């Protein structure tokens, strides 16, 4: 019997869905999954037919974090492992030129919680749970959590979540700003697809520039942000999407950003 790939790929209506496919392990990450996901993200970024990328998990789990059995006895340093696998993955996610939706369908723990945070949009199923489990095994949060989480919930709440490894359910996640929407388990995948298709109908070039501006502004000054906005606005204004948007406004119709005019 042919072994299933560790990352499944499906494309519909401009939405590329990448599904972590180690269901029996709650999609715990091994090297093959991490490297395959990074490669799949880069392929989606290079494909002009893809306008939005969704990352989700098969079965009951989104990603239960590192598969500890995969690294046991290999003699790798923690630093080497992170720099070869997780760090390139998170950089690829954040730097992707297209919107990334992390669709958290179940448990997101450890590095899986970091992965859940790394999307531009985070959508949760009602049964999803988030936990920073690193302190349970006396490790430091990694894969971007120390950068992402305090920017969402503040330093003190982030420290508490990391120190105590508290579980966060969907309602609390929505209140804290860890996700943008919560959907019923029964309709989650359909709801995610519908949301992603709404994003796919938006102006792709303008959203790419918007993502660049936001990523840079997260660590820059106001003056730097103002200068960058002025530069990127020119790139947006020179693009055909802007003409379509203005024309549609004048003609009192919905703009069509899916087909170059």
C-alpha positions as CSV (number, residue, x, y, z in Angstrom):
1,X,0.0,0.0,0.0
2,X,1.3,3.4,-1.0
3,X,2.2,5.6,2.0
4,X,0.2,8.8,2.3
5,X,2.1,12.1,2.0
6,X,2.6,13.9,5.3
7,X,1.1,17.1,3.8
8,X,-2.0,16.8,1.6
9,X,-2.6,19.5,-1.1
10,X,-5.9,20.6,-2.5
11,X,-6.8,23.7,-4.6
12,X,-10.3,25.1,-5.2
13,X,-11.4,28.6,-6.3
14,X,-7.9,30.0,-5.8
15,X,-7.5,28.5,-2.3
16,X,-4.6,26.1,-1.7
17,X,-5.3,24.0,1.4
18,X,-2.3,22.3,3.0
19,X,-3.4,19.6,5.4
20,X,-1.0,18.1,8.0
21,X,-1.5,14.4,7.6
22,X,-0.1,12.5,10.6
23,X,-3.6,11.9,12.0
24,X,-2.7,9.0,14.3
25,X,-0.1,11.3,16.0
26,X,-2.4,14.4,16.2
27,X,-0.2,15.7,13.4
28,X,2.8,16.0,15.7
29,X,5.7,17.3,13.6
30,X,8.6,15.2,12.4
31,X,11.3,16.4,10.0
32,X,9.4,15.1,6.9
33,X,6.2,17.1,7.8
34,X,8.1,20.3,8.6
35,X,10.2,20.2,5.4
36,X,7.3,19.2,3.3
37,X,5.1,22.0,4.6
38,X,7.8,24.6,3.9
39,X,8.2,23.3,0.4
40,X,4.4,23.2,-0.2
41,X,4.1,26.8,1.0
42,X,6.9,28.0,-1.3
43,X,5.2,26.1,-4.2
44,X,1.9,27.8,-3.4
45,X,3.6,31.2,-3.3
46,X,5.1,30.6,-6.8
47,X,1.8,29.4,-8.3
48,X,-0.2,32.3,-9.9
49,X,-3.4,30.2,-9.6
50,X,-3.2,30.3,-5.8
51,X,-4.4,33.5,-4.1
52,X,-4.9,32.2,-0.5
53,X,-3.2,29.4,1.5
54,X,-5.0,27.5,4.2
55,X,-3.0,25.4,6.7
56,X,-5.0,22.8,8.7
57,X,-4.8,19.4,10.2
58,X,-6.3,16.0,9.4
59,X,-8.6,14.4,12.0
60,X,-8.9,15.7,15.6
61,X,-5.6,17.6,15.8
62,X,-4.2,20.7,14.2
63,X,-0.6,20.0,15.4
64,X,0.4,18.5,18.7
65,X,3.9,20.0,18.5
66,X,7.2,18.2,18.0
67,X,7.1,14.4,17.7
68,X,9.6,13.7,20.5
69,X,10.1,10.2,19.3
70,X,11.4,11.5,16.0
71,X,14.3,13.4,17.5
72,X,15.2,11.0,20.4
73,X,18.7,9.6,20.1
74,X,19.6,11.5,17.0
75,X,22.3,13.6,18.6
76,X,21.0,16.8,17.2
77,X,21.4,20.0,19.2
78,X,18.2,22.0,19.8
79,X,19.7,24.9,18.0
80,X,20.5,22.9,14.9
81,X,17.1,21.3,14.8
82,X,15.2,24.6,15.1
83,X,17.4,26.3,12.5
84,X,17.0,23.5,10.0
85,X,13.2,22.9,10.3
86,X,11.0,25.2,12.3
87,X,12.7,28.5,11.7
88,X,12.6,28.3,7.9
89,X,9.0,27.2,8.2
90,X,7.9,30.2,10.3
91,X,9.9,32.6,8.1
92,X,8.2,31.2,5.0
93,X,4.7,31.5,6.6
94,X,5.2,35.1,7.7
95,X,7.0,36.1,4.5
96,X,4.6,34.5,2.0
97,X,3.3,36.9,-0.6
98,X,-0.3,35.6,-0.2
99,X,-2.7,35.6,2.8
100,X,-2.2,32.5,5.0
101,X,-5.1,31.2,7.0
102,X,-4.3,28.8,9.9
103,X,-7.5,26.7,10.3
104,X,-7.1,25.3,13.8
105,X,-9.4,22.2,13.8
106,X,-8.2,20.6,17.1
107,X,-5.4,20.7,19.5
108,X,-2.5,23.1,18.8
109,X,0.3,22.5,21.3
110,X,3.9,23.5,21.6
111,X,5.3,24.3,18.2
112,X,1.9,23.5,16.8
113,X,0.6,26.5,18.8
114,X,3.3,28.6,17.3
115,X,2.2,27.5,13.9
116,X,-1.4,28.4,14.7
117,X,-0.3,31.9,15.6
118,X,1.7,32.4,12.5
119,X,-1.2,32.8,10.1
120,X,-2.4,36.2,8.8
121,X,-5.9,35.0,9.7
122,X,-6.6,32.4,12.4
123,X,-9.9,30.5,12.3
124,X,-10.8,28.0,15.0
125,X,-13.2,25.1,15.3
126,X,-15.3,25.1,18.5
127,X,-13.3,22.1,19.9
128,X,-9.9,23.6,19.2
129,X,-7.5,24.1,22.1
130,X,-4.2,26.0,22.4
131,X,-1.5,25.3,24.9
132,X,2.1,26.4,25.2
133,X,3.4,23.1,26.7
134,X,7.1,23.8,26.6
135,X,7.4,24.4,30.3
136,X,6.0,21.0,31.0
137,X,9.2,19.5,29.8
138,X,11.4,22.4,31.0
139,X,11.9,24.0,27.6
140,X,11.6,27.5,26.2
141,X,8.8,28.4,23.8
142,X,10.1,28.4,20.2
143,X,9.0,28.6,16.6
144,X,8.1,32.2,16.9
145,X,5.9,32.0,20.0
146,X,7.9,34.5,22.0
147,X,7.5,37.1,19.3
148,X,3.9,36.4,18.2
149,X,2.1,35.7,21.5
150,X,3.0,38.8,23.5
151,X,2.0,41.0,20.5
152,X,-1.4,39.4,20.6
153,X,-2.1,39.2,24.4
154,X,0.6,41.3,26.0
155,X,3.7,40.3,27.9
156,X,2.1,39.3,31.2
157,X,-0.6,37.1,29.8
158,X,1.8,35.5,27.4
159,X,4.2,34.7,30.3
160,X,1.4,33.2,32.3
161,X,0.3,31.0,29.4
162,X,3.8,29.9,28.8
163,X,4.8,29.4,32.4
164,X,1.7,27.5,33.5
165,X,1.0,25.7,30.1
166,X,-2.6,26.7,30.5
167,X,-5.1,25.3,27.9
168,X,-7.1,28.0,26.0
169,X,-10.4,27.0,24.5
170,X,-12.1,28.6,21.5
171,X,-14.2,31.2,23.3
172,X,-11.2,32.4,25.4
173,X,-9.0,32.4,22.2
174,X,-11.5,34.7,20.5
175,X,-11.7,37.0,23.5
176,X,-7.9,37.2,23.7
177,X,-7.4,37.8,20.0
178,X,-5.8,34.5,19.3
179,X,-8.3,33.9,16.5
180,X,-10.6,36.0,14.2
181,X,-13.6,33.6,14.2
182,X,-14.8,30.4,15.7
183,X,-17.0,28.0,13.7
184,X,-18.9,24.8,14.6
185,X,-16.9,21.6,14.3
186,X,-19.6,20.1,11.9
187,X,-19.2,22.9,9.3
188,X,-15.7,24.0,10.1
189,X,-14.0,23.0,6.8
190,X,-16.8,24.5,4.7
191,X,-16.7,27.7,6.8
192,X,-13.0,28.0,6.4
193,X,-13.2,27.5,2.6
194,X,-15.9,30.1,2.3
195,X,-13.8,32.6,4.4
196,X,-10.7,31.9,2.3
197,X,-12.7,32.3,-1.0
198,X,-13.8,35.8,0.3
199,X,-10.1,36.6,0.8
200,X,-9.2,35.2,-2.7
201,X,-11.7,37.6,-4.3
202,X,-9.9,40.6,-2.8
203,X,-7.1,42.5,-4.6
204,X,-4.1,40.1,-4.4
205,X,-1.4,42.6,-5.2
206,X,-2.7,45.1,-2.7
207,X,-2.9,42.4,0.0
208,X,0.7,41.4,-0.7
209,X,1.8,44.9,-0.1
210,X,-0.4,45.3,3.0
211,X,1.2,42.2,4.5
212,X,4.7,43.6,3.7
213,X,3.8,46.8,5.4
214,X,2.3,45.2,8.5
215,X,5.2,42.8,9.0
216,X,7.7,45.7,8.8
217,X,5.6,47.9,11.1
218,X,5.6,45.3,13.8
219,X,9.3,46.1,14.6
220,X,9.7,49.5,13.1
221,X,9.0,53.1,14.1
222,X,6.1,55.3,13.1
223,X,8.4,57.4,10.8
224,X,9.6,54.2,9.1
225,X,6.0,53.0,8.7
226,X,4.9,56.3,7.2
227,X,7.7,56.3,4.7
228,X,7.0,52.7,3.7
229,X,3.3,53.3,3.3
230,X,4.1,56.1,0.9
231,X,6.3,53.9,-1.2
232,X,4.0,50.9,-1.2
233,X,0.9,53.1,-1.9
234,X,2.6,54.1,-5.2
235,X,3.1,50.5,-6.1
236,X,-0.5,49.8,-5.3
237,X,-1.8,52.9,-7.2
238,X,0.2,52.0,-10.3
239,X,-1.4,48.5,-10.5
240,X,-4.4,47.5,-12.6
241,X,-6.3,46.5,-9.4
242,X,-6.5,50.2,-8.3
243,X,-8.0,51.2,-11.7
244,X,-10.5,48.4,-11.4
245,X,-11.5,49.4,-7.9
246,X,-12.0,53.1,-8.8
247,X,-13.9,52.2,-12.0
248,X,-16.2,49.9,-10.1
249,X,-16.8,52.5,-7.5
250,X,-17.8,55.0,-10.2
251,X,-19.9,52.5,-12.0
252,X,-21.6,51.5,-8.7
253,X,-20.7,47.8,-9.1
254,X,-18.6,45.2,-7.3
255,X,-15.0,45.2,-8.4
256,X,-13.6,42.2,-10.1
257,X,-10.1,41.6,-8.8
258,X,-9.9,38.0,-10.2
259,X,-9.3,38.9,-13.8
260,X,-6.9,41.5,-15.0
261,X,-8.7,44.2,-16.9
